[in-house]
Amino acid sequence: MTIEEIFKTPIFLAPMAGVTDSAFRIIVRELVDAPYRKNLLMFSEMISCNGIHYRNEKTLEMLQTSDGERPVAIQLFGSNPEVCAEAAKFVEDFGTAAVIDFNMGCPAPKIVKNGEGSALMQNPKLVGEILAAVRKAVKIPFSVKIRLGYDENINAVEIAKVAESAGVDFIAVHGRTRPQFYSGVANWEEIAKVKAAVKIPVIANGDVRDFDSLDTILKITNADGVMIGRAAQGNPFIIGALLKYFLTGEKIAPPSLNKRAEVMKRHFEKLIEFKGENVAVREMRAHAAWYTKGLRGGAEFRKNFNRSETVEDFAKIINLLESC
């Protein structure tokens, strides 16, 4: 996949742990108009380079993709240049990735305490070593996702220039620092500074939830594309809607309640297919909470979903939602 092909559909599904698995990526793609599906790039949950190095079974399972979700960018995280390069090469040879993405933005304490994710932004020298090693190891497109900075010392421009010098093909920037996690308001002006500082494409990320915010972030940042994260939780429709608006100017109406219930059912079926009934029931509770957020009677539905123990329990509640 070339960079030109990637940016033909410049709305991207962000990598989100526990959300952007194969089942969800398939659902998102199915809801995108057929003409735009071919090049739509979605990002995997982040995958440990150490896990790949040690051939951890669960880690390797996360590399699996199916025809219904490709092309997929496989996102890696780690802190050792040699291990990261080895993992990236393994992923490329595995053959399911259209792009390899590297995580330098995750704010989770368990990631940061190991010197991974957004913690790497404290060490531009190590950033350069990791990215250069990965770039040397692989031939397919290679990207990196960063934040504005590890702390109040915003250094996204510096890190972006290091990434560009290392041969990274494009950068995604979340407009928050690590201490903010996902609170407050994303700083789109700082993303604009990154865009102005480098020649490679920049994807803006943070607080895009609708057509108006899409227009505004593009106007402020001049970014080459936009990445959608939390706004897609329980709302897989948003990627197709924003993409169509970006490319044609047409605004799609929100899905009906029946359509929402239909997609929930389809999502649950895919989770069962990929992960089995027991895991699917557990994981669908979180998705169901997102799907029903803001709906009339949503609190009662969420309570019932959280009490569900079997596939039959879930099916009954979804059918009830569909009949409302």
Secondary structure as UniProt FT lines:
FT   HELIX           3..6
FT   TURN            7..8
FT   STRAND          11..13
FT   TURN            17..19
FT   HELIX           22..30
FT   HELIX           34..37
FT   TURN            38..39
FT   STRAND          42..43
FT   STRAND          47..48
FT   HELIX           49..53
FT   TURN            54..55
FT   HELIX           57..61
FT   TURN            62..63
FT   TURN            67..69
FT   STRAND          72..77
FT   HELIX           81..94
FT   STRAND          99..104
FT   HELIX           109..112
FT   TURN            113..115
FT   HELIX           117..122
FT   HELIX           124..137
FT   STRAND          142..146
FT   HELIX           156..166
FT   STRAND          170..174
FT   HELIX           178..180
FT   TURN            181..182
FT   HELIX           188..197
FT   STRAND          202..205
FT   HELIX           211..221
FT   STRAND          225..228
FT   HELIX           230..232
FT   TURN            233..234
FT   HELIX           237..248
FT   HELIX           257..275
FT   HELIX           277..291
FT   TURN            292..294
FT   TURN            296..297
FT   HELIX           298..307
FT   HELIX           311..322
//
